[in-house]
Amino acid sequence: MKYISTRGQTAHKAFSEVLLMGLAPDGGLMMPESYPQIDGQTLEKWRGLSYPELAFEIMSLFVTDIPADDLRDIINRTYTAEAFGTADITPVRTLSDGIKIQALSNGPTLAFKDMAMQFLGNAFEYVLNKESKKLNILGATSGDTGSAAEYALRGKKGVHVFMLSPEGKMSAFQRAQMFSLQDDNIHNIAVKGMFDDCQDIVKAVQNDASFKEKYHIGTVNSINWGRILAQVVYYFAGYFNATLTNEQKVSFCVPSGNFGNVCAGHIARQMGLPIHRLIVATNENDVLDEFFKTGEYRPRTADHTMVTSSPSMDISKASNFERFVFDLVDRDAAQVEALWAEVGTGKGFDLNWLLEKVHQQYGFVSGKSLHKDRLRTIAEVYQTDGELIDPHTADGVKVARQVREAGETIVCLETALAAKFEDTIREAVGDVQIPRPAGLEGLEKLPQRVQVVPNNADIVKTIIRETLEKEK
Ligand SMILES: *Cc1c(COP(=O)(O)O)cnc(C)c1O
């Protein structure tokens, strides 16, 4: 399997190369040159497999430059009951209204990003070791991504993580989660500024080509192909869990921000998994809902991005969306290039003439959920089912209920646990006991490691330089 860029100007690459890449050199995103097709017989065979066995079958179709035994070992070390709470890894349950919930958030940081990031951590370590390379991850986070990256890469050989976060802007739980890590290769840097300032510092460092090369600076953002691939697996697992035979079809409802999660669902569907519809749920930041309703893609600027109570979906540009548009325009890279030139000017584009294809051929529909919908859904589910769902998952459940057709089986992806967002949960249901997974009870009381710095890229560079020079 080789990988190509959505902009068509990058030489074919193998998985191990794509794994360590961010954007392609031509500004596009890397995609498999074709989707392996899964027939009914294979699907039948896969139905009885354990999660790691299934992951191996799927991933080995896309990863052809790592020996099978090594890939199997990476997967087996990643998807354990120890890390994800159950041997099922992503168990499916049914709410009393018939909507199914697939738990993707039982990993170490209680959000679905662990599903991919834990794999990435082990895959990075393997590839770096094999090629005697080092990688120093520089990232900016407003919460979930940074902690998932740190928990995936803590203690890994050949890797350091420098994670910028806006000082005082994350929840107490999120801060405790990241800053309590004591591993020598994890470096928390709290910037006196906003999340956008952190991102600007990352860009400034990335743009210093000689620094970037000398210190092997890389990223783990949501456009990483390895993350998307790892996410394809749980659509198959969720399908098998929610059905009895391969004659049945299932729809997935996905709380979406950067379009990484649902992009993996699109790929599973293109491989032949019997997915009826892919339901994109957004919050107040509805740039994707607008596209799937009108065909217009109008990304917003940062100051038009709302701060909401489902913060991990607060995006103005959906960075993985280009992958779907690439397929939508029949993989015409020149057209993708032209469309994103329009995005670059701030105008966006209008593909309303392809809307029927988006719905009929690709099965996409969408809906949005606002703060009051989220609170009401959390309260309703608490009342009818006695369980607390997190605000992002609540957006999904709200939209699923709204668009459900008679007889349709909908699996909502649970993208985080309520314990991560206690304030919103209390706003919805009052002062109740919010369950926390074992081992996290006293998290906020653990000693924390973080350096607070001014909003200044040179100071961040100095920290990176001094840390890495010391190691030599
Ligand atoms: C990241 C995240 C999302 C959005 O996922 P995308 O892949 O960016 O669409 C939704 N919910 C939670 C809890 C997240 O952490």
The ligand as an SDF file (V2000), in Angstrom:
LIG
                    3D

 15 15  0  0  0  0  0  0  0  0999 V2000
  -11.4640   15.6370   19.5750 C   0  0  0  0  0  0  0  0  0  0  0  0
  -12.8240   15.4290   20.1200 C   0  0  0  0  0  0  0  0  0  0  0  0
  -13.9740   15.5050   19.3010 C   0  0  0  0  0  0  0  0  0  0  0  0
  -13.9110   15.8570   17.8310 C   0  0  0  0  0  0  0  0  0  0  0  0
  -13.2950   14.8480   17.0480 O   0  0  0  0  0  0  0  0  0  0  0  0
  -12.7650   15.1860   15.5820 P   0  0  0  0  0  0  0  0  0  0  0  0
  -12.0020   13.9920   15.1710 O   0  0  0  0  0  0  0  0  0  0  0  0
  -11.8890   16.4000   15.7290 O   0  0  0  0  0  0  0  0  0  0  0  0
  -13.9460   15.4400   14.7140 O   0  0  0  0  0  0  0  0  0  0  0  0
  -15.2130   15.2440   19.8720 C   0  0  0  0  0  0  0  0  0  0  0  0
  -15.3320   14.9610   21.1890 N   0  0  0  0  0  0  0  0  0  0  0  0
  -14.2560   14.8980   22.0100 C   0  0  0  0  0  0  0  0  0  0  0  0
  -14.4660   14.6130   23.4400 C   0  0  0  0  0  0  0  0  0  0  0  0
  -12.9660   15.1240   21.5070 C   0  0  0  0  0  0  0  0  0  0  0  0
  -11.8930   15.0670   22.3320 O   0  0  0  0  0  0  0  0  0  0  0  0
  1  2  1  0
  2  3  1  0
  2 14  2  0
  3  4  1  0
  3 10  2  0
  4  5  1  0
  5  6  1  0
  6  7  2  0
  6  8  1  0
  6  9  1  0
 10 11  1  0
 11 12  2  0
 12 13  1  0
 12 14  1  0
 14 15  1  0
M  END
$$$$
